[in-house]
C-alpha cells in the first residue's frame, strides 16, 4: 500500500485523519511544525514547515525511505484568524496566506511528480465553508481558503487526464484547540468534532470517492454558526 502524507497532521483535525487512515492499514507520515503526540499508532512524525521547500523535500525523502511511494496527500495545516483588517500586522497576514495556501501548493508540488510517474494519486485539501462565504474579521483566512479551493479545482482540471484526483473538504464549525477561543460555551455542543471531518476525508480517498469526488468539494456545514457570519 502506498503511503499517506498528512500535512498539519499534529493538529486536532490532522490527528483524527491520521487515526482514521491508520485503522485501515495505511502507512502514515505526518509533516508538521509540531511533533505528533504519543499514542498515535505507528505514524511517522516529521518536523516540517510546509512553507519551506527544502524542509518539504527532506520530509518527502524521509517518507519515501520509510514507506515507499506517496499515494495520497492531505493538506490539513491551517492558521485561524479573527482580527480587524487594519489591525492585522502584515507579518501575520503573510503567515496565514503562507501556511493555508502556499504551504499546500508546496507539498503538492513535492509529491505530484511521483504520482504522475505512476499515473495515480490523490490530493485532498482541507478548505472551509469560508472558501465560499464572506465574513468580518477573517480577511486573510478567507482569502487563503478561497485561494485553496481555487487551487484544488484548477489542478484537478490540469491533471484530470493523468489519473490524479484533487478534492476539497470544506467543514463548517469544528471544535478544535485552534477554534475553541472563538466558541461561546453555550454553542459548543453544536460544533462538529474532528472525527466527522476525518470520515469525509476517508470517503473522498476511498474507491467510491475517487470515482465521484473529482475536482469538487464536500461541504460539512454542521449545526454551528461561526463567528463573523452576518445575516
Beta strands, then each sheet from edge to edge (+ up, - down):
strand 1: 3-7
strand 2: 28-32
strand 3: 44-47
strand 4: 70-75
strand 5: 121-126
strand 6: 164-171
strand 7: 217-220
sheet 1: 3+ 2+ 1+ 4+ 5+ 6+ 7+
end
